[in-house]
Amino acid sequence: MLRIILITGASNGIGYQTALKLAVENNIVIAVARNKKKLEELREEATKKNSSAQLHILPFDLSI
């Protein structure tokens, strides 16, 4: 089943690992975090593990 999933805090830790796993499993993942460079590294790692991974990055600060 194809799912569209939004992950916040995706630049490190649990958010990073969750986004990576879900993207590699052929879900559409929207990864949100402040650090654009780390998000780009996440996307690169996902496409190395699965060339058809659909991981979209959204550099954005959700803090108040």
N, CA, C and O atoms as a DFTB+ gen file, in Angstrom:
256 C
 N C O
     1  1       0.839      -1.178       0.000
     2  2       0.000       0.000       0.000
     3  2       0.889       1.248       0.000
     4  3       1.790       1.370       0.830
     5  1       0.643       2.140      -0.898
     6  2       1.392       3.380      -1.007
     7  2       0.864       4.387       0.007
     8  3      -0.340       4.630       0.089
     9  1       1.773       4.966       0.773
    10  2       1.391       5.964       1.773
    11  2       2.206       7.230       1.563
    12  3       3.347       7.179       1.104
    13  1       1.615       8.353       1.901
    14  2       2.310       9.634       1.925
    15  2       2.492       9.986       3.395
    16  3       1.519      10.097       4.141
    17  1       3.760      10.162       3.809
    18  2       4.076      10.322       5.217
    19  2       4.917      11.577       5.417
    20  3       5.889      11.806       4.697
    21  1       4.536      12.385       6.400
    22  2       5.282      13.585       6.769
    23  2       6.046      13.292       8.055
    24  3       5.449      12.904       9.060
    25  1       7.368      13.476       8.025
    26  2       8.214      13.238       9.189
    27  2       8.867      14.564       9.583
    28  3       9.557      15.183       8.773
    29  1       8.649      14.996      10.822
    30  2       9.324      16.195      11.328
    31  2      10.562      15.760      12.108
    32  3      10.635      14.633      12.595
    33  1      11.516      16.650      12.218
    34  2      12.756      16.321      12.913
    35  2      13.567      15.275      12.172
    36  3      14.225      14.437      12.787
    37  1      13.520      15.327      10.846
    38  2      14.113      14.282      10.019
    39  2      15.607      14.459       9.761
    40  3      16.187      13.695       8.989
    41  1      16.233      15.434      10.380
    42  2      17.657      15.651      10.110
    43  2      18.570      14.786      10.960
    44  3      19.756      14.665      10.653
    45  1      18.044      14.174      12.031
    46  2      18.875      13.288      12.851
    47  2      18.015      12.423      13.760
    48  3      16.806      12.623      13.876
    49  1      18.655      11.469      14.393
    50  2      17.998      10.636      15.391
    51  2      16.865       9.777      14.856
    52  3      16.934       9.234      13.753
    53  1      15.827       9.670      15.663
    54  2      14.680       8.821      15.327
    55  2      13.987       9.309      14.056
    56  3      13.570       8.495      13.232
    57  1      13.861      10.614      13.887
    58  2      13.222      11.157      12.692
    59  2      13.972      10.792      11.426
    60  3      13.362      10.451      10.413
    61  1      15.297      10.862      11.481
    62  2      16.137      10.510      10.337
    63  2      15.964       9.041       9.981
    64  3      15.710       8.698       8.827
    65  1      16.104       8.182      10.979
    66  2      16.014       6.741      10.738
    67  2      14.619       6.333      10.255
    68  3      14.486       5.465       9.393
    69  1      13.591       6.956      10.810
    70  2      12.222       6.644      10.404
    71  2      11.981       7.062       8.954
    72  3      11.427       6.297       8.165
    73  1      12.398       8.277       8.612
    74  2      12.227       8.763       7.240
    75  2      12.981       7.875       6.255
    76  3      12.465       7.548       5.187
    77  1      14.191       7.491       6.611
    78  2      14.997       6.647       5.737
    79  2      14.324       5.293       5.518
    80  3      14.187       4.846       4.379
    81  1      13.912       4.651       6.583
    82  2      13.285       3.328       6.481
    83  2      12.007       3.379       5.644
    84  3      11.792       2.530       4.779
    85  1      11.172       4.364       5.903
    86  2       9.901       4.455       5.183
    87  2      10.111       4.783       3.703
    88  3       9.381       4.276       2.850
    89  1      11.095       5.622       3.390
    90  2      11.374       5.961       1.989
    91  2      11.912       4.750       1.233
    92  3      11.530       4.510       0.088
    93  1      12.788       3.998       1.867
    94  2      13.362       2.812       1.236
    95  2      12.289       1.753       0.991
    96  3      12.401       0.952       0.063
    97  1      11.247       1.752       1.827
    98  2      10.146       0.791       1.674
    99  2       9.095       1.261       0.665
   100  3       7.971       0.759       0.669
   101  1       9.445       2.213      -0.194
   102  2       8.585       2.692      -1.287
   103  2       7.353       3.464      -0.845
   104  3       6.309       3.390      -1.492
   105  1       7.466       4.202       0.252
   106  2       6.438       5.160       0.629
   107  2       6.876       6.533       0.120
   108  3       8.059       6.753      -0.139
   109  1       5.947       7.430      -0.019
   110  2       6.293       8.808      -0.353
   111  2       6.508       9.526       0.972
   112  3       5.588       9.646       1.780
   113  1       7.737      10.005       1.188
   114  2       8.087      10.624       2.459
   115  2       8.417      12.096       2.239
   116  3       9.178      12.450       1.338
   117  1       7.834      12.942       3.075
   118  2       8.160      14.361       3.108
   119  2       8.916      14.582       4.415
   120  3       8.339      14.495       5.499
   121  1      10.194      14.865       4.301
   122  2      11.064      15.027       5.464
   123  2      11.221      16.517       5.773
   124  3      11.631      17.300       4.916
   125  1      10.890      16.894       7.004
   126  2      10.928      18.292       7.420
   127  2      11.956      18.458       8.540
   128  3      11.966      17.692       9.504
   129  1      12.817      19.463       8.404
   130  2      13.787      19.824       9.437
   131  2      14.386      21.185       9.081
   132  3      14.195      21.699       7.979
   133  1      15.107      21.746      10.031
   134  2      15.726      23.054       9.785
   135  2      16.973      22.969       8.912
   136  3      17.254      23.889       8.144
   137  1      17.716      21.884       9.021
   138  2      19.017      21.775       8.379
   139  2      18.898      21.176       6.972
   140  3      18.734      19.967       6.810
   141  1      18.982      22.039       5.973
   142  2      18.819      21.599       4.584
   143  2      19.912      20.613       4.170
   144  3      19.635      19.646       3.460
   145  1      21.148      20.849       4.607
   146  2      22.258      19.969       4.231
   147  2      22.017      18.545       4.736
   148  3      22.244      17.582       4.004
   149  1      21.564      18.408       5.967
   150  2      21.303      17.077       6.520
   151  2      20.125      16.407       5.812
   152  3      20.116      15.189       5.636
   153  1      19.140      17.197       5.408
   154  2      18.020      16.631       4.652
   155  2      18.489      16.120       3.293
   156  3      18.047      15.068       2.831
   157  1      19.380      16.869       2.661
   158  2      19.924      16.430       1.375
   159  2      20.727      15.142       1.534
   160  3      20.674      14.264       0.674
   161  1      21.473      15.030       2.637
   162  2      22.223      13.796       2.914
   163  2      21.263      12.622       3.123
   164  3      21.537      11.506       2.680
   165  1      20.152      12.872       3.792
   166  2      19.126      11.846       3.999
   167  2      18.573      11.368       2.665
   168  3      18.448      10.165       2.435
   169  1      18.243      12.301       1.793
   170  2      17.711      11.942       0.475
   171  2      18.730      11.133      -0.320
   172  3      18.375      10.160      -0.986
   173  1      19.995      11.537      -0.247
   174  2      21.058      10.821      -0.961
   175  2      21.195       9.390      -0.437
   176  3      21.326       8.450      -1.221
   177  1      21.166       9.225       0.878
   178  2      21.278       7.885       1.457
   179  2      20.087       7.006       1.062
   180  3      20.253       5.823       0.766
   181  1      18.893       7.590       1.060
   182  2      17.696       6.828       0.685
   183  2      17.782       6.359      -0.764
   184  3      17.430       5.218      -1.065
   185  1      18.245       7.222      -1.661
   186  2      18.327       6.828      -3.068
   187  2      19.468       5.838      -3.322
   188  3      19.421       5.074      -4.286
   189  1      20.488       5.850      -2.465
   190  2      21.540       4.827      -2.574
   191  2      20.989       3.451      -2.213
   192  3      21.347       2.451      -2.835
   193  1      20.120       3.403      -1.209
   194  2      19.550       2.133      -0.764
   195  2      18.431       1.653      -1.671
   196  3      18.220       0.449      -1.815
   197  1      17.706       2.597      -2.289
   198  2      16.610       2.248      -3.192
   199  2      16.500       3.369      -4.223
   200  3      16.050       4.470      -3.906
   201  1      16.907       3.087      -5.440
   202  2      16.952       4.136      -6.466
   203  2      15.583       4.726      -6.787
   204  3      15.505       5.812      -7.361
   205  1      14.512       4.038      -6.431
   206  2      13.175       4.574      -6.694
   207  2      12.543       5.206      -5.452
   208  3      11.344       5.485      -5.445
   209  1      13.335       5.434      -4.405
   210  2      12.816       6.056      -3.179
   211  2      12.287       7.454      -3.491
   212  3      12.914       8.222      -4.221
   213  1      11.138       7.763      -2.931
   214  2      10.525       9.077      -3.123
   215  2      10.576       9.839      -1.798
   216  3       9.625       9.827      -1.016
   217  1      11.695      10.492      -1.572
   218  2      11.882      11.269      -0.358
   219  2      12.015      12.731      -0.751
   220  3      12.970      13.116      -1.425
   221  1      11.072      13.527      -0.336
   222  2      11.049      14.949      -0.645
   223  2      11.463      15.713       0.608
   224  3      11.017      15.389       1.708
   225  1      12.307      16.718       0.447
   226  2      12.779      17.460       1.608
   227  2      12.101      18.822       1.681
   228  3      11.805      19.449       0.664
   229  1      11.866      19.255       2.910
   230  2      11.252      20.552       3.161
   231  2      12.011      21.210       4.313
   232  3      11.679      20.989       5.477
   233  1      13.020      22.012       4.001
   234  2      13.739      22.704       5.061
   235  2      12.832      23.778       5.659
   236  3      12.443      24.730       4.982
   237  1      12.506      23.607       6.936
   238  2      11.520      24.496       7.557
   239  2      11.695      24.440       9.060
   240  3      11.955      23.370       9.611
   241  1      11.560      25.563       9.730
   242  2      11.652      25.634      11.186
   243  2      10.239      25.658      11.773
   244  3       9.510      26.638      11.615
   245  1       9.866      24.585      12.441
   246  2       8.530      24.484      13.034
   247  2       8.469      24.967      14.474
   248  3       7.400      24.967      15.084
   249  1       9.620      25.384      15.029
   250  2       9.613      25.838      16.420
   251  2       8.944      27.212      16.527
   252  3       8.847      27.966      15.558
   253  1       8.505      27.488      17.704
   254  2       7.805      28.781      17.934
   255  2       8.789      29.824      18.377
   256  3       8.407      30.969      18.621
